[in-house]
Amino acid sequence: MTVEELKIRLKQNSNIALIDVREEYEVNICKIASSLNLPMSIFTAHFSNLPKDKELIVYCHHGIRSQAAVNFLKQQGYSQVKNLEGGINQWAIKIDQTMRRY
């Protein structure tokens, strides 16, 4: 999913859950509002707490860790899960230029 598509979906109040797999120190720098933080360091131990009644949009800094999380979730039977292309970095570049980048 592109950042532009996510922006539209958020405005439409779609039935989605944003999952941020970055570590806490990264989330302290910047985050997309209403995201749930589930860092990769504990992801496989706690993924079952993720909502099953929503489409999951997973993101990280650039989209690499989140793609691994998406692949894992699909292997666990989650079908409505997508990676945010370019991660929060692309969000900051294209959607929210006021967001702090790192």
Summary of the structure (lengths in Angstrom):
residues: 102
radius of gyration: 12.6
end to end distance: 21.7
largest distance: 37.0
contacts: 293
relative contact order: 0.23
helix: 42%
strand: 15%
